[in-house]
Amino acid sequence: MKSEKLEIRIIENGLKAKITSLCTNISIDEIKEALKQNAVVNGVQWDHIELSLHKAQQFDAAIADVIVADCTPAYPYTIQLGDKSEPIYGEQVQVFLNNLSNIFFACSENDERMQIEGGIFVNSDEKFLEYSYPEEINSVLGKTASFSPQRNLFNGFHSIYQKKNKNKVSLIAEKTGFLVINEKDELMIIDPCVVSANKLEMYFLVMPLIYGRQQVYDKLFRTSGSGDLTENDLHNMMKTKRLQKVLVRKGTPPKKGKEGLIDFKIDMEVKPVVNDKGQVNFRDISRYTEVSEGTVIAQKRPPVQSVPGVDVFGKVIPVEKVVEIDLKAGENVNTVEDGDEILFVASQTGILNYKNDSISISPELVLRDGVSLETGNIKFSRDVRISNNVQSGFTVECGGDLIIYDSIEDNVQITCRGNLIVKKGIFGEKTKVRVSGDAKVRFIQNSNIRVKGNLVVEEFIYHSKVFCDKSITVKGHGIVSNEKGCVVGGQVASNGNIELHSLGSQAALSTVVCGSDPETVEKLEELNAFSNVLKKKVVGIQGKLGAAINSPRMKKNLKNLPEEKKKALKNELNELKKTLDLNNKTNESIERLKKVAFSSDPENLKVTIKRHLVPQVLININQKRRKVMNQCDRVNFLYKDGEIVMAPLSHE
């Protein structure tokens, strides 16, 4: 009879038996009796039964659906690798699967420390594995029952073709490689060759194998190449039971080139001049760079071109091209090869220009907007052309000819070592102009100008101090009144002849000096006065000494004097020597100035007035003076027999 307390059901096609409700007051004997009554003879799970019964009693609660018998095989699958290997079954199947998972993670993580028991290497199109399960097994009732596993051996496949035949599945490789199980329990084949991220190195994976060792040899040695690795080396590597890599192919990395370089040897940066006090004069900012002939301006180093690489698959690895820095040699710049480098050399002295990747040299400096804070003070050894005014407060130093197409304002310093042309005028009491060559000016007003060559003034000279080492010509353009001349006030002096359109004004004394340089004469007078002072000092010291400096009497006095007086006398002697030396140098300067202060040919000097002379004029020829108090026209002033004489132009 069946127990009224227990209900046993046969489930899953007779492969399992369960108690629907296990109460706390059920005993083992009652369970045995129930199993016997239900003819359950196979797969009784006594351990599970006792554990479940203990739980029911412990918690004083019935337990539902307790499995009391189970004939389902724990490892239903049998695996056959190839044709000759022994089948894998039972618990060894799980070991086999775990090992394939370990290989996957070792390869994924590139972990060469993970223990690997044995890998499988298969070739493409190879039937490498067959797994099966029993179609019929004994049920819990001791009868034959049909069987189908509740889950597949694998969750899926990659690069593997399946061929099913009832309870058997054959696996055929679609590519060559190592067999692994991924994190999704999918069976897949991975490439035996691992390529680095930059594709410059290819490694062949080596691991202990339980299947496909010969295929590995063939793949490595015949297809991939192995370098110096022998088959015996490979065999020894497989004994280590860990993943290893063998470098089988190496690409060529790309080579990044080097950019070209332009090394300027001349500093073209605009920099202010800082004085000792840390102050900056913005007028001294030089915005123009002068270079001398033969100067190396720049050095050009050509680029080293990039070289593309080749990866392990034979594909070109592109590399960024190096762009060459362009620099052209313009006017007055030559190029000279110096090994791999190119030198840019100035073929003429001038102003350096760098624009649009080209360097050139201008033999003259052209200032289209004049001289101002935009240009700063100008200093150039060659010709200079200025298209606008030279503004107040600036200096211009020119080593060649200077052309100013406008005017020179007040408080300007001009030094010209060539010829000077000023299309308009020169202004200002603080303006000083020094010219080593000839000068041609439209007019001069309230200025100071010295010219070593000839001076030509188109219109007038008013209230200025002018000296010319050669001749002076003032044409007087625009002077129409007889009440005023083209030279008024100030002083006009020349070592040569002076020719004036007109001269003088009732409003100011006008002085004309011919045959001498007033400035030099003034210095000469100062030196003569200083020389007289020195001579008096020498006489005074010699009087105190009582004898000439090198006389026997002086030597005797020094020898007989006490030490204290001897010391005082020596001091007087030293002072005398210094005074004599200074006087000698002063006399040398006096003689040198005498040669340039006066004309060497005074008899041929003349001052010519071509139109009219207005009184209040002082004429000075060769240090002789004549004041003209009466108006006269067309007259020459000449130096005859030590006097200044007047002669009409008609008597020339």
Rosetta blueprint (number, residue, H / E / L):
1 M L
2 K L
3 S L
4 E L
5 K L
6 L L
7 E L
8 I E
9 R E
10 I E
11 I E
12 E L
13 N L
14 G L
15 L L
16 K E
17 A E
18 K E
19 I E
20 T E
21 S E
22 L E
23 C L
24 T L
25 N L
26 I L
27 S L
28 I H
29 D H
30 E H
31 I H
32 K H
33 E H
34 A H
35 L H
36 K H
37 Q H
38 N L
39 A L
40 V L
41 V L
42 N L
43 G L
44 V E
45 Q L
46 W H
47 D H
48 H H
49 I H
50 E H
51 L H
52 S H
53 L H
54 H H
55 K H
56 A H
57 Q H
58 Q H
59 F H
60 D L
61 A L
62 A L
63 I E
64 A E
65 D E
66 V E
67 I E
68 V E
69 A E
70 D E
71 C L
72 T L
73 P L
74 A L
75 Y L
76 P L
77 Y L
78 T E
79 I E
80 Q E
81 L E
82 G L
83 D L
84 K L
85 S L
86 E L
87 P L
88 I E
89 Y L
90 G L
91 E H
92 Q H
93 V H
94 Q H
95 V H
96 F H
97 L H
98 N H
99 N H
100 L H
101 S H
102 N H
103 I H
104 F H
105 F H
106 A H
107 C H
108 S H
109 E L
110 N L
111 D L
112 E L
113 R L
114 M L
115 Q E
116 I L
117 E L
118 G L
119 G E
120 I E
121 F E
122 V E
123 N L
124 S L
125 D L
126 E L
127 K E
128 F E
129 L E
130 E E
131 Y E
132 S E
133 Y L
134 P L
135 E L
136 E E
137 I E
138 N E
139 S L
140 V L
141 L L
142 G L
143 K L
144 T E
145 A E
146 S E
147 F L
148 S L
149 P L
150 Q L
151 R L
152 N L
153 L L
154 F L
155 N L
156 G E
157 F E
158 H E
159 S L
160 I E
161 Y E
162 Q E
163 K E
164 K E
165 N E
166 K L
167 N L
168 K E
169 V E
170 S E
171 L E
172 I E
173 A E
174 E L
175 K L
176 T L
177 G E
178 F E
179 L E
180 V E
181 I E
182 N L
183 E L
184 K L
185 D L
186 E E
187 L E
188 M E
189 I E
190 I E
191 D L
192 P L
193 C E
194 V E
195 V E
196 S L
197 A L
198 N L
199 K L
200 L L
201 E E
202 M E
203 Y E
204 F E
205 L E
206 V E
207 M L
208 P L
209 L E
210 I E
211 Y E
212 G L
213 R H
214 Q H
215 Q H
216 V H
217 Y H
218 D H
219 K H
220 L H
221 F H
222 R H
223 T H
224 S H
225 G L
226 S L
227 G L
228 D L
229 L L
230 T L
231 E H
232 N H
233 D H
234 L H
235 H H
236 N H
237 M H
238 M H
239 K L
240 T L
241 K L
242 R E
243 L L
244 Q E
245 K E
246 V E
247 L E
248 V E
249 R E
250 K E
251 G L
252 T E
253 P L
254 P L
255 K E
256 K L
257 G L
258 K E
259 E L
260 G L
261 L E
262 I E
263 D E
264 F E
265 K L
266 I L
267 D L
268 M L
269 E L
270 V L
271 K L
272 P L
273 V E
274 V E
275 N L
276 D L
277 K L
278 G L
279 Q L
280 V E
281 N E
282 F H
283 R H
284 D H
285 I L
286 S L
287 R L
288 Y L
289 T L
290 E E
291 V E
292 S L
293 E L
294 G L
295 T L
296 V E
297 I E
298 A E
299 Q E
300 K E
301 R E
302 P L
303 P L
304 V E
305 Q L
306 S L
307 V E
308 P L
309 G E
310 V E
311 D L
312 V L
313 F L
314 G L
315 K L
316 V E
317 I E
318 P L
319 V L
320 E L
321 K L
322 V L
323 V L
324 E L
325 I L
326 D L
327 L L
328 K E
329 A E
330 G L
331 E L
332 N L
333 V E
334 N E
335 T E
336 V E
337 E E
338 D E
339 G L
340 D L
341 E E
342 I E
343 L E
344 F E
345 V E
346 A E
347 S L
348 Q L
349 T L
350 G E
351 I E
352 L E
353 N E
354 Y E
355 K E
356 N L
357 D L
358 S E
359 I E
360 S E
361 I E
362 S E
363 P L
364 E E
365 L E
366 V E
367 L E
368 R L
369 D L
370 G L
371 V E
372 S L
373 L L
374 E L
375 T L
376 G L
377 N L
378 I E
379 K E
380 F E
381 S L
382 R L
383 D E
384 V E
385 R E
386 I E
387 S L
388 N L
389 N L
390 V E
391 Q L
392 S L
393 G L
394 F L
395 T E
396 V E
397 E E
398 C E
399 G L
400 G L
401 D L
402 L E
403 I E
404 I E
405 Y L
406 D L
407 S L
408 I E
409 E L
410 D L
411 N L
412 V L
413 Q E
414 I E
415 T E
416 C E
417 R L
418 G L
419 N L
420 L E
421 I E
422 V E
423 K E
424 K E
425 G E
426 I E
427 F E
428 G L
429 E L
430 K L
431 T L
432 K E
433 V E
434 R E
435 V E
436 S L
437 G L
438 D L
439 A E
440 K E
441 V E
442 R E
443 F E
444 I E
445 Q E
446 N L
447 S L
448 N E
449 I E
450 R E
451 V E
452 K L
453 G L
454 N L
455 L E
456 V E
457 V E
458 E E
459 E E
460 F E
461 I E
462 Y E
463 H L
464 S L
465 K E
466 V E
467 F E
468 C E
469 D L
470 K L
471 S L
472 I E
473 T E
474 V E
475 K L
476 G L
477 H L
478 G L
479 I L
480 V L
481 S L
482 N L
483 E L
484 K E
485 G L
486 C L
487 V E
488 V E
489 G L
490 G L
491 Q E
492 V E
493 A E
494 S E
495 N L
496 G L
497 N L
498 I E
499 E E
500 L E
501 H L
502 S L
503 L E
504 G L
505 S E
506 Q L
507 A L
508 A E
509 L L
510 S E
511 T E
512 V E
513 V E
514 C E
515 G L
516 S E
517 D L
518 P H
519 E H
520 T H
521 V H
522 E H
523 K H
524 L H
525 E H
526 E H
527 L H
528 N H
529 A H
530 F H
531 S H
532 N H
533 V H
534 L H
535 K H
536 K H
537 K H
538 V H
539 V H
540 G H
541 I H
542 Q H
543 G H
544 K H
545 L H
546 G L
547 A L
548 A L
549 I L
550 N L
551 S L
552 P H
553 R H
554 M H
555 K H
556 K H
557 N H
558 L H
559 K H
560 N H
561 L L
562 P L
563 E H
564 E H
565 K H
566 K H
567 K H
568 A H
569 L H
570 K H
571 N H
572 E H
573 L H
574 N H
575 E H
576 L H
577 K H
578 K H
579 T H
580 L H
581 D H
582 L H
583 N H
584 N H
585 K H
586 T H
587 N H
588 E H
589 S H
590 I H
591 E H
592 R H
593 L H
594 K H
595 K H
596 V H
597 A H
598 F E
599 S L
600 S L
601 D L
602 P H
603 E H
604 N H
605 L L
606 K E
607 V E
608 T E
609 I E
610 K E
611 R E
612 H E
613 L E
614 V L
615 P L
616 Q L
617 V E
618 L E
619 I E
620 N E
621 I E
622 N L
623 Q L
624 K E
625 R E
626 R E
627 K E
628 V E
629 M L
630 N L
631 Q L
632 C E
633 D E
634 R E
635 V E
636 N E
637 F E
638 L E
639 Y E
640 K E
641 D L
642 G L
643 E E
644 I E
645 V E
646 M E
647 A E
648 P E
649 L H
650 S H
651 H H
652 E L
